[in-house]
Amino acid sequence: MYIIIVGAGKVGYFLAKRLCASKHSVSVVDKDKDVCEEIAKGLEALVIQGDGCEPRILEEAGVARADVVAAVTGDDEDNLIVCQLAKEKFGIRRTVGRVNNPDNEHTFSELGIDVPVDSTKIIAKIIEEEVSFSDFVNLMSFKRGKLAIVRVDLPQDSPVINKEVKDIQLPPDSVLVSIVRGEEVIVPKGDTVLNAGDDIIALTLIGNEPPLLNLLVGKL
């Protein structure tokens, strides 16, 4: 994929580094000349100095052929503008916007940002999970709040233990995305058997979380 990252702070830099390592083509945009020079030295990526809120700069970054535009600056307004430009002016199918202020997540979703990433919310959910030993954690919602990625830890008494995926009747519009089993990450197939202690990552519609939890854990 060809991915444009607007914002070359720590989040943008490490995101670009990881995507480059995964053999994606990456372009990085940032206003700061010194930051751009440092990134150009360390990454095999196209680096553009300029304001990603300007269409001309996005064009220089190759937005015409981009698959994804990710705006990850420290300014929510800039991230919103970049994503809206990418989607409405250049027809980018997928936009990702970093939400620095959790109060703005709803605005991002309402204005059509495909994946508003609220890192504060995700970290808080992980902390809450460890503190409360919760079986179920909503990691992220997207598509204007209609879909959610959730994590479920299967307890010893889960009703789906030792069952094959094909024999499990999931709630409507739900799918098992991956199974984390120890150090192994498994992409579930029809004959994959679920074990106690598996961490299940699932995609579901908002509102389907309770029946999904009931199915996998056996309690509400």
N, C-alpha and C positions, 0 to 999 in steps of 0.2 A: 504493500500500500504506500501511497504518497501522503505524508502527513505534515501539515503546517502547525508549528507550535508558536504561539504569540506569548512572549514573556519568558525571559531567560534567567529568572532568579533560580533559587535552588530547586524548586518544583519543576520548572521548565527544563533546567539543565539535566537533572537526573531522568526525567521523562524522555528527553531526546537521546540521552546516553543508552537507556534501556531499549528504546525503539530501534536505534542504530544497531545495537548488538543483536537484535532479532531480525536484522536484514531488511528493515523497512527503509524507504527513502524519506528523509526528514529535512524540512526547512525550518529554521529558527528565526524569529523576528523579535527585536528588542530595540528600545529607544537609546540605550546606553552604548556608546561607542566602545568603551573599554571592555564592557561585558561581552560584546559581540566579538572583539578581537581575541579574548581569552577562550571563548567557546570555539571559535574557528580553529584555534591551535589544537584543541583537545578532541574534537569530534569530526567525523567524516560527514558533514552536513552543510547544506547551503545556509549561510548566515547573512541576514539582511538587517542593516541598521535602519530603523525608522519606526514610525507610529503605525501599529497594526490596525488602528481605527481608520486609516486612510486607504481607500480602495487601490490607489496606485502602488502602495507598499505591498499589499496582498497580491497584486498582479505580478510584482517583481519576484515575490516568493513562489510564484507558480500556482496560484489558486485555481487557474483554469483546469488543471489536471489533478487537483487534490481530491483525495477520498475523504479525508477528515481534516477539520480545522479545530484545534484545541487552544482555547484562550485561557492561560493560567497565570495572568499577572496578579499583582496584589491589589488591583483596583477592580471592584465588581462592575462599575460602570463601563470601564474599558472592555472587560470580558464580554459583557452583554452586547456592546456595540459591535465588537469583532464577530461574534457569533451571528448576530442579525445580518451584518453585511455579507458574511459568507453564505448564509442560507438564502437571503432574499435577493441580493444583487448577483451572486455568482452561482447560485443553485447547488451549493454543497449539500450532499445528502445527510451528512452526519456532523454535528457540531458538539463539542464538549466545552463546558464553561466552568471554571473554578469559582466557587462561591465562598468568598472570604467572610462575609457577614451572614450567619444562618437565617436572619430575617429576610434575606433576599432570595432564598431558594424558590419560594412560591412564584415570585416575579419572573425568575428565569424560566420556570416551567410554563407559565402562562404565556410568555412571549416566544415560545417555540424552540427553546434550546433543548436539543435532544437528550443530553446527559448533563444536568447541573450537578457538579461534584462538590458536596459540602463536606470537606475533610473534617471539620469540627464535629459534625454529626456522626460521621463514620467512626471517628476515634472514641466519641462518647459512647456509642453503641457497644464497641469492643470493651471499653472499661466497665460498662454496666453488666455486660455478659460475665466478665471475670468476677465481679463483685457479687452478683446475684446468682451465679451458676445457672443462668437462664438456658433453656433448651433451644430457644428460637430467637434469632436476631435478624432484623431487617437491615441489610447492609446499605442499600441504595434504592431509590426510586427514580424512574425516568419516563420518557415519552409522556411529558406533561402530567406526571404523577399517576399514570395508569398501570405501569408495570413496576415490579419490585424484584430485586435480587435478594434472596434470603438464605440464611444459614441455619441448618438444623443439626444438632448433635443427637445421634441415635442412642438412647439409653438401652440397658440390658433387656428391659421388658417391652421394647418397641414392638408393635404388632407386625412390622414389616421385616424383622430380623429373619435371615435365612430364606427370604423370598427373592425370586428373580424379578428384575425391573418390569418385565413384560406382564407379570401377574399382579402388579400394583395399579389400582385404579386411582389415578391422580385427579384432583379437582379440575374442572374445565380450564383450559388455557394455562396449564401449568406443565413444566418440564424440568426434569432433573438435568442439571448442567454438568456437574462434576461431583466426584466422591473423593474426599481427602482421607486416606487410610494410612496413618503413620506418616512416613516420608513420601508416600506414593500418591500421585494424583491420577485418578481413574476417570476416563470419559465413559459414562455408563452406556451399556448396550442392553439389548433385550434379555440376554442370559446372564447379565451381571447380578451377582447375589449380594445383598446388603448384609453387613455385619454390625454387631454391637460396637459402638465407639466410632463408627463412621461419621465424618462431618459431611453433611449433604449440602451442596450449593444448588439452589433451585430458582427458576424464573417463574413468576406467577402474576396474575392480575391483582392489583390492590383490592383488598376485600376478601381474597381467597386465602389469606394467611391462616385464619383460624381453622378451616377445614383441612388445610395442608398440614398444619401442626398436629391436629387430631389424628390424621392418618399416619404420620410418621412417628409421633411420640406416644399417642394413645391417650392424650389428655388435653384439656383446654386451659 
